[in-house]
Amino acid sequence: MYHIIVNPVAGHGHGLVRLPFLARLFESGGVPYEVLQTTAPMDGYEKARNICAAGSDGIIGIGGDGTIQEIVAGMEAAFAGQACVIPVPLGIFPCGSGNDFVLTVEGGKSATVRKYDKRKDGQAAQAVFEAVINGRTRSVDIMKADGMAFLNIGNIGIDARIVRNALGFKKRFGRYAYLAAAYKSIARHENIPLTINMGDEVLEGSYTLAAVCNGQYYGGGMHIAPCARLDDGLITVCLAEAMSRLEAMAIFPLLLLKLHTYLRKVRFVQCETLTVTMPRAETLCLDGNLYEKSGSITFEVLPKALRIFV
């Protein structure tokens, strides 16, 4: 039995548009499946954890990065301390606003659009179904922040504040919510004093952002960590040292083009664990989902702990 978890509001409802295309393929192939819709924040977590506890041939998530983060967190929680590799594989049918994790899996935007074109729902569903039914999987690392699993990127700083501010702008500005949130966040930008302990190295200073990366992209295609790999057993950390508001405004266009890697104030570090300590409460963004944190946050990596259908 396969289980499909769909977020009905992902991609402005496109998850429910895509669901019938995938469901028909399971039905025509005589493959047992069950559909579950999320109804509230962290519902994907609970559903995935319960599915794994009962047993499943595989979970397929229909939604954006935030939906997939909840599902992966629930899957990891179901088997925490029991297995090095989660025995239930995961399929991803992307339909969110960013779908950034899939960009890394597929090798960039062009390949992702070809495979999951929103104007070709049947073709996209066929690609997902064939990967599942043929058992084509790839092993990837899972990241954890204070015990909460995620797949793509955890970030603290101006980029996380933009996501937080965008929530209040979505009804008013629609698809321009993130642009409006960026202006607000930059206008009120303050650097964050951080202590970053990576075991062999401890950094102290003020930072504009700290991104803890498994994948390479966030924010709808910004190429934050070109050197990150999904299966190397390492955390790739992108650190942007304290910037003025003008510098902070300039960094986001550079992220789209990977040009931020040449900035003197941007540094990349790789490690297996790290602890970030903050003097005040800050927003932690995990794959688009927001958590308010204070004190210290410990990040770790679980090497090749998840099999994803590809």
Buried (B, 14 or more C-beta within 10 A) or exposed (E): EBBBBBBBBBBEEBBBBBBBBBBEBBEEEEBEBEBBBBEEEEBBBBBBBBBBEEEBBBBBBBBBBBBBBBBBBBBBBBBBEEEEBBEBBBBBBBBBBBBBBBBBBBEEBEEBBEBBEBEBBEEBBBBBBEBBBEEEBBBBBBBBBBEBBBBBBBBBBBBBBBBBBBEEBBEEBEEEBBEBBBBBBBEEBEBBBBBBBBEEEEBEEEBBBBBBBBBBBBBBBBBBBBEBBBEBEBBBBBBBBBBEBEBBBBBBEBBBEBBBBEBEBBBBBBBEEBBBBBEEEBBBBBBBBBBEBEEEBBBBBBBBBBBBBB
